[in-house]
Amino acid sequence: MKKIYKKKIFLSELINFWKNPIVFFLKKKFNLIYNNYPKYYSSQELFLLNKLDIYKINKKIFYILLKNRQLKKSYLHNKIFNIVKKNNFEKFLLEKQINEIKEFYKKIYNIDNFSKIKKKNIKIKKYNLQGDFHENTKYGLLKFKPYIVNIYDEIKLWLQHIIYCYFGNTKNSYLIGLKKSFCGFHNINQKTAEKYIKKYITGYLNGLKKPILINKSSINWFTTIYDTKKKKINKNKLNKGKKKFMQIWNGNNFVVGEKKNLHIKKLIPKLTEKKIDILCNNTKIWLTPIYKNKIIKNPWKKNKYFL
């Protein structure tokens, strides 16, 4: 396949692409963006704050604290309480979220030297990558997020990490989240970092022309079969991985299957064995470098200011 090139590439677009190549392709190529498909909830979940509300609330509270602003009742009422209905039970849940974020903040506020951001350009042959890049600290690249770290956070941190290493930084990268969740990457040398940057930029540029089929089902397949300790695929788990793929694809009584996702249906109207192979192979190609360089044990558990 003939490669396409672009003089200027923005880091934010590169990250958004790799977090969801299918959605990004449809939006850029055809200006198609569908609303989220409906979700099923258990009867118990109907009375709880949904994940989007919790994410919005956590983010607001956390960044208020970072800016050293007080959580005044009036501010909460105007900026946070309007996210949810104003019944007593949901107010109770909201107070619980506020206390959780406060505790998270207390554990990290003594950790100095947060990663600072600076606008830079990276010029590698035909590529000109522009964006906000993290600078070195005594801890390496260190970030905190007021939610549970997930695979999409790992993808974002990985791309930031290889750029961080390309600039000659020699420490690891970490993202710390709620409930002891984290992701991190071992430092790699500058030459290897440059190789990976080229790889993901080339994939991005080619993925604008022809979609790279990677979805939630194939990601769960990969994370099921990959042995993080041995740094390779465990062939004994292939059947388990296939079952996991189909579980995510079909869904159940409580969660809508990925086959109902309108973006997925646009490019994969019918799931065949050939499509499954393509999805899984693409995911293996692009996630293997990420999982190969992952830090398995959370070193921040022993930090007296954190966990």
N, C-alpha and C positions, 0 to 999 in steps of 0.2 A: 504494500500500500504506500502510495506517495505521501510523504510527510508535508504538512503545511507549517508555515512559520509566521511568526508575529513579532514585530519589533518591540512592542511594549506589552508586558504582562503584569497584572496587579496581583500581589500576594493574596489579597482577600478573595479574588476570583479563583485563584488556584486552589485555595483551601475549600471554598464552597463547592467547586467542581468535584474534588475527591471525597467530600462528605456525602455527595449524592450525584454521581455522574449521569444518571438517567434523567432526573429532574432538571439538572443544569443544561443538558443537551436539548431537551424539549423547549425549555424557556428561551435559550439563545437561538436555536435553529428555527423554531416555529412560533415563538412567543406564546407557548402554551404553558399555563400554570393552573392546575386544578385545585379546588378547595379540598381540604382534608376529607377523606372518606369517613363515614360515620363509624363510631365505635360502640361496642356492646359493653355494658357494665353489669356487675352483679347488683342485687338489690341493696347490699351493704354499701357499695361504692357510690350509689346515687346520693348518699347523704354526706359524702366526703368531698373535700376540695379536689378538683381534678389536677393532673400533673402539670398542665399549662399554667393554672392559677398558682400552684405552689412554686413553679419556676419563676414566674413574674414577681411573686411576693418575696421570695428569697433574694432575688437579684436586687430588688429595690432596697430592701433592708440592708443588705451587705454593702452596697455602694454608698448608702447614707452613712454607715459607720466608717467606711474608709475615708470619707470626706470630713470625718469628725463632727457630724451633725447629730443633734439629739433626736431621738425618736419621740417627738411630741405627739400628743393625742390628736391635735388638730391636723398635723401632717399625715398621720396614719389614716385618719378619717377621710381626708381628701384624696390621698394618693394611693392608699392600699386597701382600705375597707370597701371602696367602690368596685374592687375586683370581684368580690363575693357578695352573696345575699346577706342581709343584715339580721339573720336570725341568731339566736344565742349560741346554738351549737357551732355554727360556722365561725362565729366570733371567738369561741373557745379554741377551735382548731387554728385560727389565725394567730392567737396569742401563743399557742404552742410553737408555731413556725417562727415567730419573732424570738422566742426564748432559745430555740435551737440555733438560730443564726447568731444570736448574741454570744452563746457559748462557743461557737465555732470561731467567732472573731476574737474572743478573749484568748483563745489558745494560740492564735497566730500573730496578734498585734505586736508582740515583743520580738518577733523575727524581723530583723532589719534587712536592708539591702534587697528589697523586692526588685524583680527584673524591670528595668526601665525600658521605655520604647523610644526609638529614634528612626526617623525616615531615612532610608538608604536605597541605593540601587545596586543590583548585582548584574554584572555583564559577563556572560559566559558564551563565547562564540556569537551565535545569532540571537541569543536571548538577552533581554533587558528586563529583569524582574524588579519591580518597584513596590514599596510598601513600608509598613511599620514593622521594624525588626527589633527583637529583644537584645539588649546588651548584657554583658557578663556581670555577674555578682559573685560574692564569695561563696554562694551556694550553687552557682551555676545558673541555668535558666529556671527560675522558680515562679510558679503561678498558683493562685488559689481561686476556686470557684465554689459558690454557695449551693451546690447540688451534687448528686452522686455522679461520679465520672463514668462515662460510657465510651463505647468504641469510636464514636464520632469525635469525641474529645481527644482520643488517642491519635486519630488520623491528623487532626489539626496540630496537636503538639509535635507529632513526628515531622511534619513539614516545617514547622518553626525550628525544630531541633537541628535538622540537616543544614538549614541556613545558618543557624547559630554556630554550628561546627565549621561551616565553610569560612566564617570570618576568623577562624583560628582559635576559638575558645576551646578550652581543654577540660571542661567539667560536664557533668551530666545535666539532664533536664527533668523537671518534675512538675506535675500538676496535682494538687491536693484538693480533694472534695469532701463532702459531708459523709458521715458514717464510715470513717476510716477508708474511704475509697481513694485511689490514686492511680496515676500512670507515670512512668518514667522511662528514659532511654539512656543507654550507655553512650559516652562520648565516642565519636568516630573521628578518624583523621581527616584532614582537609581535602585530600584527593578523593577519598571515598565519599565524602559529603558532596563534592562536586559531581561525582558520578550519579548519585541519587537525585540531585537537583535536576540534572539533565534528563534522567529517566522519567520523573514525574511531570516535568514541563512538556516533554515530548508526548507523553501519554495524554496530557491535558489538551495539547494542540490537535492531536489526532482524534481525541474524543469529542472535539467540537465538530468534526467532519463526519465521523461515524461513531454512534453511541457505544460506550464501553458498558456492557451489561454487568452491573454489580448491584445486588439488592440485599435487603435485610435477611432474606432466607439463606442466600449464599454466604453472607458474613457469619451467620450463626452456624452454618455447616463448617466453615473454616475454623472458627474458635472452638468448636466441639472436637475436631480431629487433630488440631495442632498441639504438640507437646512442647510447652514453653520451657521446660527444663532441658530437654534434649535438643531443642531448637530444630525440630523436624516434624513432619506429619506422622501420626501414629496410624498405620494402616489397619490395625485391629479395631479402630474406631470408625472406619468408613461407613459401616451399616448404621451405626448410631448417628453419624453425621447426616446421612441421607434421611433418616427419620426426623431429625431436627429440622432439616430443610423443609420437609413436607408439612411439619407441624406449623411452622411460621407461615408457609404459603397458604395452607387451608384454613388456619385459625380454629376457633372453637366457639362454644356458646357465650363466652365472655369477651373474646378479642376477635376482631375482624381479621380474616386472613389477608395476606399481602396480595393475593390474586384479585382482591376487590379494589386495590389501589389503582386509580385512573391513570396515573403516570406509567405504572407497570403494564397495565392492559394495553396502553397505546403501542408499546414496543414488543410486548409478549402477550398477544391475544390468546394464545394457546400454549400451555406448558408441555413440552415434549422432552424426551430423554436427551436429545441433541441440545436443546436450550438449557437444560440443567447442567450439562457438561460445559457449555460455554460460560454460564454464570459462575460455576464453581472454579473453572480454570482461570477466568479473569480475576476472581477474588484471590485465588492462590498467588497469582503473579504479583498483585499490588499490595497484598497484606503481608506476604512472607517477609519482606525487608523490615516491616514495622515490628512484627513479632520476633524476628530474629534478634533485634537490638533492644528489646524490652527489658526493663529491670523488673525482676519478679517480686523480690521482697521490698516492702515499704520501709525505707530507712528512717522515715520521719516518725515512725511509731515510738522510737526511743527519745525523740526530742521532748524535753521537759515542757516546752511551751505549746506543744501540739497535742498529741494523743495521750 
